[in-house]
Amino acid sequence: MDGIDIPGACTSDDDKRVALKRHAAARAFDLRDEIVEYLLRRLKRDLPSLMTVLDALDRYSLETKRPITLHCCANCCNRRVTAMEIRRPESDR
């Protein structure tokens, strides 16, 4: 993914791993490899969907005051979080 930051340009799993980790770092949390693998194995594999779930995971972690662990990730995903459930911050509206 050298020099490419276009979400639709990520086609390989390695590119998606890098993009997910960068997105998590931009949101100020460390995304462990086991969580990235869980997301790639269990969810829709297109990057916009993965980013949406990552945002929901961050929000879920903040709301429940729990660190982002594999267990937290599974709980969040089991809630069937979709893009429609994610609230945009007031500053983004």
Buried (B, 14 or more C-beta within 10 A) or exposed (E): BEEEEEBEEBEEEEBBBBBBBEBBEEBEBEBBEEBBEBBBEEBEBBBEBBBBBBBBBBBBBEEEEEEBEEEBBEBBBEEEBEEEEEEEEEEEE
